[in-house]
């Protein structure tokens, strides 16, 4: 007997594009301000100048990979000081933990690059095609002259924004005016064009077409954030005990046993993730708070108090359902978990600041050459060989005097140089071999281990650094 030919139900459905409606309000205004400031900083920062002297670049913020240095206004980070960058990354992580535990996914809703550029692309889309209903009609209609024209205009503007995004990124890694000329004259390095092309393409497609899919499927943060939240974390929520049961309502009208929600769908229509906040907390919610603005506007129109949708914590829900007032915002923000994150974040920041301002303008590293362990000289003296790396961070060519301090009778000599003074060019590292010799019959010559201090001093300056090492003699 043959089984009936049945078509199984589809497990997946095609994505339906989301066209959020324009909304105004305090949170939308805040997002516009943040978008303007963050994009302005991103595009303008590489062009800011900062005079560091004749031997250093004058770009205020520069990641000079070729010379292995990072410049940030008055701060200069060398390769051996990468712990500053590591410290900043740790602070960024703690900052995310702090803000998430206090106010949910505020990073996702207000400052994430995916959110910022998606907001900008939606603004362009709305300017070219119209508000939500007009964009929905255009999406559903067949391709014709109007749809082709509007789509080409929209995609062209998107591509220009994406190109500016990729172009701005490479300016952080080279002198911006020089690189701009090289790019326009096709004389820039291939890696610059490749980087711009990759960032242009990713910005164009991620902000223009994938949008909420990146937040839901590609970004790991929605999964991680659950560990950062507790019952006192503020998140965007719907007061179902006040809004239900839903029903249509006109201004001034009183309907017995009906909640404040009139099921107008305003909160859904403005959501860039396409969710219904009335269904409770969801993975897709980025807490952008646009639904709060939309709902407050509707409450004003029907004469109901604002706050049907607002930032609130789980403890607030419990209190309000019982008829008690909720906690103040500050009690939610300042609690043991957030205070701990703040203390850790501040501690790392203070430690990095102190380390930044107490670091020397020169760095010294001395490595003993142990093959052979020592050399016996013709007069019976003992010589040890060391490789010295001396870094000059003073911004100009300087002479440095090398000396050795020890209880033993030893002397120092620089290979290939007369005397014990060596010149190191500005902002460079010099590799120099040096010899430490012990006189015949001295304690250092007869001992297998003598402690030494190699000192280097800026001639004519006040900067001194030293490195501890060991002198090996003949152990008779």
C-alpha positions as a Markdown table, in Angstrom:
| # | Residue | x | y | z |
|---|---|---|---|---|
| 1 | Unk | 0.0 | 0.0 | 0.0 |
| 2 | Unk | 1.4 | 3.3 | -1.0 |
| 3 | Unk | 1.6 | 6.1 | 1.5 |
| 4 | Unk | -0.3 | 9.3 | 0.6 |
| 5 | Unk | 1.8 | 11.9 | -1.1 |
| 6 | Unk | 1.8 | 14.8 | 1.4 |
| 7 | Unk | 3.9 | 17.9 | 1.5 |
| 8 | Unk | 5.6 | 18.4 | 4.9 |
| 9 | Unk | 5.2 | 21.7 | 6.6 |
| 10 | Unk | 8.0 | 24.1 | 6.0 |
| 11 | Unk | 10.3 | 24.6 | 9.0 |
| 12 | Unk | 11.5 | 28.0 | 7.9 |
| 13 | Unk | 9.8 | 31.0 | 6.4 |
| 14 | Unk | 11.2 | 33.7 | 4.2 |
| 15 | Unk | 12.2 | 36.9 | 5.9 |
| 16 | Unk | 9.6 | 39.6 | 5.8 |
| 17 | Unk | 11.4 | 43.0 | 5.7 |
| 18 | Unk | 10.7 | 45.4 | 8.6 |
| 19 | Unk | 9.7 | 49.0 | 7.8 |
| 20 | Unk | 9.5 | 50.8 | 11.2 |
| 21 | Unk | 7.3 | 53.9 | 11.3 |
| 22 | Unk | 8.7 | 57.3 | 12.1 |
| 23 | Unk | 8.3 | 58.3 | 15.7 |
| 24 | Unk | 9.2 | 61.3 | 17.8 |
| 25 | Unk | 9.9 | 61.6 | 21.5 |
| 26 | Unk | 12.6 | 61.8 | 24.1 |
| 27 | Unk | 14.2 | 58.5 | 23.4 |
| 28 | Unk | 14.2 | 59.0 | 19.6 |
| 29 | Unk | 15.7 | 62.4 | 20.2 |
| 30 | Unk | 18.4 | 60.9 | 22.4 |
| 31 | Unk | 19.2 | 58.4 | 19.7 |
| 32 | Unk | 19.5 | 61.1 | 17.0 |
| 33 | Unk | 21.9 | 63.1 | 19.2 |
| 34 | Unk | 24.0 | 60.0 | 20.0 |
| 35 | Unk | 24.0 | 59.0 | 16.3 |
| 36 | Unk | 25.2 | 62.5 | 15.3 |
| 37 | Unk | 27.9 | 62.6 | 17.9 |
| 38 | Unk | 29.3 | 59.1 | 17.3 |
| 39 | Unk | 29.3 | 59.3 | 13.5 |
| 40 | Unk | 30.8 | 62.8 | 13.7 |
| 41 | Unk | 33.6 | 61.6 | 15.9 |
| 42 | Unk | 34.2 | 58.6 | 13.6 |
| 43 | Unk | 34.4 | 60.6 | 10.4 |
| 44 | Unk | 36.2 | 63.7 | 11.8 |
| 45 | Unk | 38.8 | 62.2 | 14.2 |
| 46 | Unk | 41.4 | 61.1 | 11.7 |
| 47 | Unk | 41.6 | 64.7 | 10.4 |
| 48 | Unk | 42.4 | 66.3 | 13.7 |
| 49 | Unk | 46.0 | 67.5 | 14.1 |
| 50 | Unk | 48.3 | 67.4 | 17.1 |
| 51 | Unk | 51.8 | 69.0 | 17.1 |
| 52 | Unk | 54.3 | 66.5 | 18.6 |
| 53 | Unk | 57.4 | 67.9 | 17.2 |
| 54 | Unk | 59.5 | 67.5 | 14.1 |
| 55 | Unk | 60.2 | 63.8 | 14.4 |
| 56 | Unk | 56.6 | 62.6 | 15.1 |
| 57 | Unk | 53.4 | 62.5 | 13.1 |
| 58 | Unk | 50.9 | 65.3 | 13.7 |
| 59 | Unk | 47.8 | 63.2 | 13.4 |
| 60 | Unk | 45.9 | 63.4 | 16.7 |
| 61 | Unk | 44.8 | 59.7 | 16.6 |
| 62 | Unk | 47.0 | 57.4 | 14.6 |
| 63 | Unk | 47.4 | 53.6 | 14.7 |
| 64 | Unk | 50.9 | 53.5 | 13.1 |
| 65 | Unk | 51.2 | 49.8 | 12.4 |
| 66 | Unk | 54.3 | 50.2 | 10.2 |
| 67 | Unk | 56.3 | 51.8 | 13.1 |
| 68 | Unk | 54.4 | 49.8 | 15.8 |
| 69 | Unk | 53.1 | 52.8 | 17.7 |
| 70 | Unk | 49.7 | 54.1 | 18.7 |
| 71 | Unk | 49.1 | 57.8 | 19.1 |
| 72 | Unk | 46.2 | 59.4 | 20.9 |
| 73 | Unk | 46.7 | 63.1 | 21.3 |
| 74 | Unk | 49.4 | 63.5 | 24.1 |
| 75 | Unk | 49.6 | 59.7 | 24.6 |
| 76 | Unk | 52.0 | 57.5 | 22.7 |
| 77 | Unk | 51.8 | 53.7 | 23.1 |
| 78 | Unk | 54.8 | 51.5 | 22.2 |
| 79 | Unk | 54.7 | 47.8 | 21.4 |
| 80 | Unk | 56.0 | 46.8 | 24.8 |
| 81 | Unk | 53.2 | 48.9 | 26.4 |
| 82 | Unk | 50.4 | 46.9 | 24.8 |
| 83 | Unk | 49.1 | 46.3 | 28.3 |
| 84 | Unk | 47.5 | 49.7 | 28.0 |
| 85 | Unk | 45.4 | 48.5 | 25.1 |
| 86 | Unk | 44.6 | 45.3 | 27.0 |
| 87 | Unk | 43.5 | 47.4 | 30.0 |
| 88 | Unk | 41.2 | 49.5 | 27.8 |
| 89 | Unk | 39.6 | 46.3 | 26.4 |
| 90 | Unk | 39.0 | 45.0 | 29.9 |
| 91 | Unk | 37.5 | 48.3 | 30.8 |
| 92 | Unk | 35.2 | 48.1 | 27.7 |
| 93 | Unk | 34.1 | 44.7 | 28.8 |
| 94 | Unk | 33.4 | 45.8 | 32.4 |
| 95 | Unk | 31.6 | 48.8 | 31.0 |
| 96 | Unk | 29.3 | 46.6 | 29.0 |
| 97 | Unk | 28.6 | 44.4 | 32.1 |
| 98 | Unk | 27.9 | 47.6 | 34.1 |
| 99 | Unk | 25.5 | 49.2 | 31.7 |
| 100 | Unk | 23.7 | 45.9 | 30.9 |
| 101 | Unk | 23.2 | 45.0 | 34.6 |
| 102 | Unk | 21.9 | 48.5 | 35.2 |
| 103 | Unk | 19.7 | 49.2 | 32.1 |
| 104 | Unk | 19.6 | 46.1 | 29.9 |
| 105 | Unk | 20.9 | 46.2 | 26.3 |
| 106 | Unk | 21.5 | 50.0 | 26.2 |
| 107 | Unk | 24.6 | 49.4 | 24.1 |
| 108 | Unk | 22.6 | 47.5 | 21.5 |
| 109 | Unk | 19.9 | 50.1 | 21.4 |
| 110 | Unk | 21.9 | 53.2 | 21.4 |
| 111 | Unk | 25.6 | 52.8 | 20.6 |
| 112 | Unk | 26.2 | 49.5 | 18.7 |
| 113 | Unk | 27.6 | 50.3 | 15.2 |
| 114 | Unk | 25.0 | 48.0 | 13.6 |
| 115 | Unk | 22.3 | 50.0 | 15.3 |
| 116 | Unk | 23.8 | 53.4 | 14.5 |
| 117 | Unk | 24.3 | 52.7 | 10.8 |
| 118 | Unk | 21.0 | 50.9 | 10.5 |
| 119 | Unk | 19.3 | 54.0 | 11.9 |
| 120 | Unk | 21.0 | 56.1 | 9.3 |
| 121 | Unk | 20.1 | 53.8 | 6.5 |
| 122 | Unk | 16.5 | 53.7 | 7.6 |
| 123 | Unk | 16.5 | 57.5 | 7.7 |
| 124 | Unk | 17.7 | 57.6 | 4.1 |
| 125 | Unk | 15.1 | 54.9 | 3.1 |
| 126 | Unk | 12.3 | 56.9 | 4.7 |
| 127 | Unk | 13.5 | 60.1 | 3.0 |
| 128 | Unk | 13.5 | 58.5 | -0.4 |
| 129 | Unk | 10.5 | 56.1 | -0.2 |
| 130 | Unk | 8.3 | 57.7 | 2.5 |
| 131 | Unk | 7.1 | 56.4 | 5.9 |
| 132 | Unk | 6.1 | 52.9 | 6.8 |
| 133 | Unk | 2.9 | 52.5 | 4.8 |
| 134 | Unk | 4.5 | 53.9 | 1.6 |
| 135 | Unk | 7.5 | 51.7 | 2.0 |
| 136 | Unk | 5.3 | 48.6 | 2.5 |
| 137 | Unk | 3.3 | 49.4 | -0.7 |
| 138 | Unk | 6.5 | 49.9 | -2.6 |
| 139 | Unk | 7.9 | 46.6 | -1.4 |
| 140 | Unk | 4.7 | 44.7 | -2.4 |
| 141 | Unk | 4.2 | 46.2 | -5.8 |
| 142 | Unk | 5.9 | 44.8 | -8.9 |
| 143 | Unk | 9.0 | 46.3 | -10.3 |
| 144 | Unk | 8.2 | 49.4 | -12.3 |
| 145 | Unk | 9.7 | 52.7 | -13.1 |
| 146 | Unk | 8.9 | 54.2 | -9.7 |
| 147 | Unk | 10.2 | 51.3 | -7.8 |
| 148 | Unk | 13.4 | 51.1 | -9.8 |
| 149 | Unk | 14.0 | 54.8 | -9.6 |
| 150 | Unk | 13.5 | 55.0 | -5.8 |
| 151 | Unk | 15.6 | 51.9 | -5.2 |
| 152 | Unk | 18.5 | 53.2 | -7.2 |
| 153 | Unk | 18.5 | 56.5 | -5.4 |
| 154 | Unk | 18.3 | 54.8 | -2.0 |
| 155 | Unk | 21.1 | 52.3 | -2.9 |
| 156 | Unk | 23.3 | 55.1 | -4.3 |
| 157 | Unk | 23.1 | 57.1 | -1.1 |
| 158 | Unk | 23.6 | 53.9 | 1.0 |
| 159 | Unk | 26.7 | 53.1 | -1.1 |
| 160 | Unk | 28.1 | 56.6 | -0.6 |
| 161 | Unk | 27.6 | 56.3 | 3.2 |
| 162 | Unk | 29.2 | 52.8 | 3.2 |
| 163 | Unk | 32.1 | 54.1 | 1.1 |
| 164 | Unk | 32.7 | 57.0 | 3.5 |
| 165 | Unk | 32.6 | 54.5 | 6.4 |
| 166 | Unk | 35.2 | 52.2 | 4.9 |
| 167 | Unk | 37.3 | 55.2 | 3.8 |
| 168 | Unk | 37.3 | 56.8 | 7.2 |
| 169 | Unk | 38.5 | 53.6 | 8.8 |
| 170 | Unk | 41.8 | 53.4 | 6.8 |
| 171 | Unk | 42.6 | 57.0 | 7.7 |
| 172 | Unk | 43.2 | 55.9 | 11.3 |
| 173 | Unk | 46.2 | 53.8 | 10.1 |
| 174 | Unk | 48.0 | 56.4 | 8.0 |
| 175 | Unk | 48.3 | 60.2 | 7.7 |
| 176 | Unk | 44.8 | 61.1 | 6.5 |
| 177 | Unk | 45.6 | 63.9 | 4.0 |
| 178 | Unk | 48.5 | 62.0 | 2.5 |
| 179 | Unk | 46.5 | 58.8 | 2.2 |
| 180 | Unk | 43.5 | 60.7 | 0.7 |
| 181 | Unk | 45.8 | 62.0 | -2.1 |
| 182 | Unk | 47.2 | 58.5 | -2.7 |
| 183 | Unk | 43.8 | 57.0 | -2.8 |
| 184 | Unk | 42.5 | 59.5 | -5.4 |
| 185 | Unk | 45.6 | 59.2 | -7.5 |
| 186 | Unk | 45.6 | 55.3 | -7.3 |
| 187 | Unk | 49.0 | 55.3 | -5.5 |
| 188 | Unk | 47.8 | 53.9 | -2.2 |
| 189 | Unk | 48.8 | 50.4 | -1.1 |
| 190 | Unk | 46.5 | 47.6 | -2.2 |
| 191 | Unk | 45.6 | 46.7 | 1.4 |
| 192 | Unk | 44.0 | 50.2 | 1.7 |
| 193 | Unk | 41.7 | 49.6 | -1.3 |
| 194 | Unk | 40.9 | 46.0 | -0.1 |
| 195 | Unk | 40.0 | 47.3 | 3.4 |
| 196 | Unk | 37.8 | 50.0 | 2.0 |
| 197 | Unk | 36.1 | 47.6 | -0.3 |
| 198 | Unk | 35.4 | 45.0 | 2.4 |
| 199 | Unk | 34.1 | 47.6 | 4.9 |
| 200 | Unk | 32.0 | 49.3 | 2.2 |
| 201 | Unk | 30.4 | 46.0 | 1.3 |
| 202 | Unk | 29.7 | 44.9 | 4.8 |
| 203 | Unk | 28.3 | 48.3 | 5.8 |
| 204 | Unk | 26.0 | 48.4 | 2.7 |
| 205 | Unk | 24.6 | 44.9 | 3.2 |
| 206 | Unk | 24.5 | 44.6 | 7.0 |
| 207 | Unk | 22.9 | 48.0 | 7.6 |
| 208 | Unk | 20.8 | 48.0 | 4.4 |
| 209 | Unk | 19.5 | 44.5 | 4.0 |
| 210 | Unk | 20.3 | 42.2 | 7.0 |
| 211 | Unk | 19.6 | 44.7 | 9.8 |
| 212 | Unk | 17.8 | 42.9 | 12.6 |
| 213 | Unk | 19.1 | 39.5 | 11.4 |
| 214 | Unk | 22.6 | 40.5 | 12.6 |
| 215 | Unk | 21.3 | 41.2 | 16.1 |
| 216 | Unk | 19.2 | 38.0 | 16.3 |
| 217 | Unk | 21.4 | 35.4 | 14.6 |
| 218 | Unk | 25.0 | 36.7 | 14.3 |
| 219 | Unk | 25.6 | 38.7 | 17.4 |
| 220 | Unk | 26.5 | 36.7 | 20.6 |
| 221 | Unk | 25.6 | 39.5 | 23.0 |
| 222 | Unk | 21.8 | 38.7 | 23.3 |
| 223 | Unk | 22.8 | 35.3 | 24.6 |
| 224 | Unk | 25.4 | 36.6 | 27.0 |
| 225 | Unk | 23.3 | 39.4 | 28.4 |
| 226 | Unk | 21.1 | 37.1 | 30.4 |
| 227 | Unk | 24.0 | 36.5 | 32.8 |
| 228 | Unk | 24.3 | 40.2 | 33.4 |
| 229 | Unk | 20.6 | 40.8 | 34.3 |
| 230 | Unk | 18.8 | 40.3 | 37.6 |
| 231 | Unk | 15.4 | 41.2 | 39.0 |
| 232 | Unk | 16.6 | 44.9 | 39.6 |
| 233 | Unk | 17.9 | 45.5 | 36.0 |
| 234 | Unk | 15.9 | 48.1 | 34.1 |
| 235 | Unk | 14.5 | 46.9 | 30.8 |
| 236 | Unk | 11.8 | 48.1 | 28.4 |
| 237 | Unk | 8.6 | 46.4 | 29.5 |
| 238 | Unk | 4.8 | 46.5 | 29.1 |
| 239 | Unk | 2.6 | 46.9 | 32.1 |
| 240 | Unk | 0.1 | 44.2 | 31.3 |
| 241 | Unk | -1.7 | 44.5 | 34.6 |
| 242 | Unk | -2.6 | 48.1 | 33.5 |
| 243 | Unk | -3.1 | 47.5 | 29.8 |
| 244 | Unk | -5.1 | 44.3 | 29.7 |
| 245 | Unk | -7.7 | 43.5 | 28.6 |
| 246 | Unk | -7.1 | 45.4 | 25.4 |
| 247 | Unk | -9.8 | 47.1 | 23.4 |
| 248 | Unk | -10.6 | 50.1 | 21.2 |
| 249 | Unk | -11.0 | 53.4 | 23.0 |
| 250 | Unk | -11.6 | 57.0 | 22.1 |
| 251 | Unk | -10.4 | 60.1 | 24.0 |
| 252 | Unk | -12.5 | 60.7 | 27.1 |
| 253 | Unk | -14.4 | 57.4 | 26.7 |
| 254 | Unk | -14.7 | 55.1 | 29.8 |
| 255 | Unk | -15.2 | 51.4 | 29.2 |
| 256 | Unk | -15.6 | 49.3 | 32.3 |
| 257 | Unk | -13.1 | 46.5 | 32.9 |
| 258 | Unk | -11.0 | 47.6 | 29.9 |
| 259 | Unk | -7.2 | 48.2 | 30.1 |
| 260 | Unk | -5.4 | 51.2 | 28.8 |
| 261 | Unk | -4.0 | 49.4 | 25.8 |
| 262 | Unk | -6.2 | 50.1 | 22.7 |
| 263 | Unk | -4.3 | 47.6 | 20.5 |
| 264 | Unk | -3.3 | 50.3 | 18.1 |
| 265 | Unk | -0.1 | 48.5 | 17.2 |
| 266 | Unk | 2.0 | 51.7 | 17.4 |
| 267 | Unk | 4.6 | 50.0 | 19.6 |
| 268 | Unk | 5.0 | 47.2 | 17.0 |
| 269 | Unk | 5.0 | 49.5 | 14.0 |
| 270 | Unk | 8.0 | 51.6 | 15.3 |
| 271 | Unk | 10.1 | 48.6 | 16.4 |
| 272 | Unk | 13.2 | 48.2 | 14.2 |
| 273 | Unk | 13.2 | 44.5 | 15.3 |
| 274 | Unk | 9.6 | 43.9 | 14.4 |
| 275 | Unk | 8.6 | 42.4 | 17.8 |
| 276 | Unk | 5.6 | 43.1 | 20.0 |
| 277 | Unk | 6.9 | 44.2 | 23.4 |
| 278 | Unk | 3.5 | 43.3 | 24.9 |
| 279 | Unk | 4.5 | 39.6 | 24.6 |
| 280 | Unk | 7.2 | 40.1 | 27.2 |
| 281 | Unk | 11.0 | 40.1 | 27.2 |
| 282 | Unk | 12.4 | 38.7 | 24.0 |
| 283 | Unk | 15.8 | 37.8 | 22.6 |
| 284 | Unk | 15.3 | 40.2 | 19.7 |
| 285 | Unk | 14.6 | 43.3 | 21.9 |
| 286 | Unk | 17.5 | 45.7 | 21.8 |
| 287 | Unk | 15.8 | 48.1 | 24.3 |
| 288 | Unk | 15.9 | 51.1 | 21.9 |
| 289 | Unk | 12.8 | 52.4 | 23.7 |
| 290 | Unk | 11.1 | 53.7 | 20.6 |
| 291 | Unk | 8.0 | 51.7 | 21.6 |
| 292 | Unk | 8.0 | 53.9 | 24.8 |
| 293 | Unk | 7.8 | 57.1 | 22.6 |
| 294 | Unk | 5.1 | 55.6 | 20.4 |
| 295 | Unk | 3.0 | 54.4 | 23.3 |
| 296 | Unk | 3.3 | 57.7 | 25.3 |
| 297 | Unk | 2.1 | 59.6 | 22.2 |
| 298 | Unk | -1.0 | 57.4 | 22.0 |
| 299 | Unk | -1.6 | 57.7 | 25.8 |
| 300 | Unk | -1.5 | 61.5 | 25.4 |
| 301 | Unk | -4.1 | 61.4 | 22.6 |
| 302 | Unk | -6.6 | 59.3 | 24.5 |
| 303 | Unk | -6.1 | 61.1 | 27.8 |
| 304 | Unk | -4.4 | 58.2 | 29.7 |
| 305 | Unk | -1.3 | 58.5 | 31.8 |
| 306 | Unk | 2.1 | 57.8 | 30.2 |
| 307 | Unk | 4.2 | 54.8 | 31.1 |
| 308 | Unk | 2.1 | 51.8 | 29.8 |
| 309 | Unk | 5.4 | 50.8 | 28.2 |
| 310 | Unk | 8.5 | 52.1 | 30.0 |
| 311 | Unk | 11.9 | 51.1 | 31.6 |
| 312 | Unk | 11.1 | 49.0 | 34.6 |
| 313 | Unk | 12.5 | 46.1 | 36.6 |
| 314 | Unk | 11.0 | 42.8 | 37.6 |
| 315 | Unk | 10.8 | 43.9 | 41.2 |
| 316 | Unk | 8.7 | 46.9 | 40.0 |
| 317 | Unk | 6.2 | 44.6 | 38.4 |
| 318 | Unk | 5.8 | 42.6 | 41.6 |
| 319 | Unk | 5.4 | 45.8 | 43.6 |
| 320 | Unk | 2.9 | 47.4 | 41.2 |
| 321 | Unk | 0.8 | 44.3 | 40.9 |
| 322 | Unk | 0.5 | 44.4 | 44.7 |
| 323 | Unk | -0.5 | 48.1 | 44.6 |
| 324 | Unk | 2.8 | 49.4 | 46.0 |
| 325 | Unk | 5.0 | 52.1 | 44.4 |
| 326 | Unk | 8.1 | 51.0 | 42.5 |
| 327 | Unk | 11.6 | 51.7 | 43.5 |
| 328 | Unk | 13.3 | 54.8 | 42.4 |
| 329 | Unk | 15.6 | 54.6 | 39.3 |
| 330 | Unk | 18.7 | 55.3 | 41.4 |
| 331 | Unk | 18.0 | 52.3 | 43.7 |
| 332 | Unk | 17.9 | 50.1 | 40.6 |
| 333 | Unk | 21.1 | 51.6 | 39.2 |
| 334 | Unk | 23.1 | 51.7 | 42.4 |
| 335 | Unk | 23.1 | 48.2 | 43.9 |
| 336 | Unk | 25.8 | 45.8 | 45.0 |
| 337 | Unk | 26.4 | 44.3 | 41.5 |
| 338 | Unk | 26.7 | 47.7 | 39.7 |
| 339 | Unk | 28.8 | 49.1 | 42.5 |
| 340 | Unk | 31.2 | 46.2 | 42.2 |
| 341 | Unk | 31.5 | 46.7 | 38.4 |
| 342 | Unk | 32.0 | 50.4 | 38.9 |
| 343 | Unk | 34.8 | 49.8 | 41.5 |
| 344 | Unk | 36.6 | 47.3 | 39.2 |
| 345 | Unk | 36.2 | 49.6 | 36.2 |
| 346 | Unk | 37.5 | 52.6 | 38.1 |
| 347 | Unk | 40.3 | 50.7 | 39.6 |
| 348 | Unk | 41.6 | 49.6 | 36.3 |
| 349 | Unk | 41.2 | 53.1 | 34.9 |
| 350 | Unk | 43.1 | 54.7 | 37.7 |
| 351 | Unk | 45.9 | 52.0 | 37.5 |
| 352 | Unk | 46.3 | 52.7 | 33.7 |
| 353 | Unk | 46.4 | 56.4 | 34.3 |
| 354 | Unk | 49.0 | 56.2 | 37.0 |
| 355 | Unk | 51.1 | 53.8 | 34.8 |
| 356 | Unk | 50.8 | 56.2 | 31.9 |
| 357 | Unk | 52.2 | 59.2 | 33.7 |
| 358 | Unk | 54.9 | 57.4 | 35.7 |
| 359 | Unk | 56.4 | 55.6 | 32.7 |
| 360 | Unk | 59.9 | 56.6 | 31.7 |
| 361 | Unk | 60.8 | 58.3 | 28.4 |
| 362 | Unk | 63.3 | 55.5 | 27.7 |
| 363 | Unk | 63.2 | 51.8 | 28.0 |
| 364 | Unk | 66.1 | 49.3 | 28.5 |
| 365 | Unk | 66.3 | 45.6 | 28.1 |
| 366 | Unk | 69.5 | 43.6 | 28.7 |
| 367 | Unk | 69.9 | 40.0 | 27.8 |
| 368 | Unk | 73.0 | 38.0 | 28.7 |
| 369 | Unk | 74.7 | 36.0 | 25.9 |
| 370 | Unk | 75.2 | 32.5 | 27.4 |
| 371 | Unk | 77.0 | 30.8 | 24.6 |
| 372 | Unk | 79.7 | 30.9 | 25.9 |
| 373 | Unk | 78.8 | 31.6 | 29.5 |
| 374 | Unk | 82.0 | 33.7 | 29.9 |
| 375 | Unk | 85.3 | 34.4 | 28.1 |
| 376 | Unk | 88.7 | 34.3 | 29.8 |
| 377 | Unk | 90.9 | 37.1 | 28.6 |
| 378 | Unk | 94.6 | 37.0 | 28.0 |
| 379 | Unk | 95.4 | 38.7 | 31.3 |
| 380 | Unk | 93.2 | 36.3 | 33.2 |
| 381 | Unk | 90.2 | 38.6 | 33.5 |
| 382 | Unk | 86.7 | 37.4 | 32.9 |
| 383 | Unk | 84.3 | 38.9 | 30.3 |
| 384 | Unk | 80.5 | 38.5 | 30.0 |
| 385 | Unk | 78.6 | 39.6 | 26.8 |
| 386 | Unk | 75.2 | 41.2 | 26.9 |
| 387 | Unk | 72.8 | 42.3 | 24.2 |
| 388 | Unk | 71.2 | 45.7 | 25.1 |
| 389 | Unk | 68.1 | 47.1 | 23.5 |
| 390 | Unk | 67.7 | 50.8 | 24.3 |
| 391 | Unk | 64.5 | 52.6 | 23.2 |
| 392 | Unk | 64.5 | 56.4 | 22.9 |
| 393 | Unk | 61.0 | 57.9 | 23.4 |
| 394 | Unk | 62.1 | 61.5 | 23.9 |
| 395 | Unk | 61.2 | 62.7 | 20.4 |
| 396 | Unk | 64.7 | 63.8 | 19.5 |
| 397 | Unk | 68.2 | 62.3 | 19.1 |
| 398 | Unk | 69.8 | 61.8 | 22.5 |
| 399 | Unk | 73.1 | 60.6 | 23.9 |
| 400 | Unk | 72.9 | 58.0 | 26.7 |
| 401 | Unk | 75.7 | 57.0 | 29.1 |
| 402 | Unk | 75.9 | 53.4 | 30.1 |
| 403 | Unk | 77.4 | 52.3 | 33.4 |
| 404 | Unk | 77.4 | 49.3 | 35.7 |
| 405 | Unk | 76.8 | 49.4 | 39.5 |
| 406 | Unk | 78.0 | 46.4 | 41.6 |
| 407 | Unk | 79.9 | 45.6 | 44.8 |
| 408 | Unk | 82.4 | 43.7 | 42.6 |
| 409 | Unk | 85.3 | 45.3 | 40.6 |
| 410 | Unk | 83.8 | 45.3 | 37.1 |
| 411 | Unk | 83.8 | 47.7 | 34.1 |
| 412 | Unk | 81.6 | 48.1 | 31.1 |
| 413 | Unk | 82.6 | 48.5 | 27.4 |
| 414 | Unk | 80.4 | 49.1 | 24.3 |
| 415 | Unk | 81.2 | 47.1 | 21.2 |
| 416 | Unk | 82.5 | 49.3 | 18.3 |
| 417 | Unk | 82.4 | 52.5 | 20.3 |
| 418 | Unk | 84.9 | 54.7 | 22.1 |
| 419 | Unk | 83.8 | 55.3 | 25.7 |
| 420 | Unk | 80.5 | 54.4 | 27.2 |
| 421 | Unk | 78.2 | 56.8 | 25.5 |
| 422 | Unk | 75.9 | 55.9 | 22.7 |
| 423 | Unk | 73.5 | 58.0 | 20.5 |
| 424 | Unk | 70.0 | 56.7 | 19.9 |
| 425 | Unk | 67.9 | 58.4 | 17.2 |
| 426 | Unk | 64.5 | 59.9 | 18.1 |
| 427 | Unk | 61.7 | 57.4 | 18.6 |
| 428 | Unk | 63.8 | 54.4 | 17.7 |
| 429 | Unk | 65.2 | 51.3 | 19.4 |
| 430 | Unk | 68.9 | 50.7 | 19.3 |
| 431 | Unk | 70.5 | 47.2 | 19.6 |
| 432 | Unk | 73.9 | 47.4 | 21.1 |
| 433 | Unk | 76.3 | 44.7 | 22.4 |
| 434 | Unk | 78.1 | 45.5 | 25.6 |
| 435 | Unk | 80.9 | 43.7 | 27.5 |
| 436 | Unk | 81.3 | 43.6 | 31.3 |
| 437 | Unk | 84.8 | 42.7 | 32.4 |
| 438 | Unk | 86.1 | 41.6 | 35.8 |
| 439 | Unk | 89.8 | 42.1 | 36.7 |
| 440 | Unk | 92.0 | 39.1 | 37.2 |
| 441 | Unk | 91.7 | 37.6 | 40.7 |
| 442 | Unk | 88.7 | 39.8 | 41.6 |
| 443 | Unk | 85.7 | 38.4 | 43.5 |
| 444 | Unk | 83.5 | 38.7 | 40.4 |
| 445 | Unk | 86.1 | 36.7 | 38.3 |
| 446 | Unk | 86.2 | 33.9 | 40.9 |
| 447 | Unk | 82.4 | 33.8 | 41.7 |
| 448 | Unk | 79.9 | 31.9 | 39.5 |
| 449 | Unk | 77.2 | 34.5 | 40.2 |
| 450 | Unk | 77.5 | 38.2 | 40.8 |
| 451 | Unk | 74.6 | 40.6 | 40.7 |
| 452 | Unk | 74.9 | 43.6 | 38.5 |
| 453 | Unk | 72.8 | 46.7 | 37.8 |
| 454 | Unk | 73.2 | 48.1 | 34.2 |
| 455 | Unk | 72.3 | 51.8 | 34.3 |
| 456 | Unk | 71.6 | 54.1 | 31.3 |
| 457 | Unk | 71.3 | 57.8 | 31.8 |
| 458 | Unk | 70.2 | 60.6 | 29.4 |
| 459 | Unk | 73.2 | 62.8 | 29.0 |
| 460 | Unk | 72.2 | 66.3 | 29.9 |
| 461 | Unk | 68.8 | 65.2 | 31.1 |
| 462 | Unk | 67.3 | 63.7 | 34.3 |
| 463 | Unk | 66.0 | 60.4 | 32.9 |
| 464 | Unk | 67.6 | 57.2 | 34.2 |
| 465 | Unk | 66.7 | 53.5 | 33.8 |
| 466 | Unk | 68.3 | 50.3 | 34.9 |
| 467 | Unk | 68.2 | 46.6 | 34.4 |
| 468 | Unk | 69.2 | 43.9 | 36.9 |
| 469 | Unk | 71.3 | 41.0 | 35.5 |
| 470 | Unk | 73.9 | 38.4 | 36.5 |
| 471 | Unk | 77.7 | 38.3 | 35.9 |
| 472 | Unk | 79.2 | 34.8 | 35.6 |
| 473 | Unk | 82.8 | 34.1 | 36.6 |
| 474 | Unk | 85.0 | 31.0 | 37.0 |
| 475 | Unk | 83.9 | 29.0 | 39.9 |
| 476 | Unk | 87.2 | 27.4 | 41.1 |
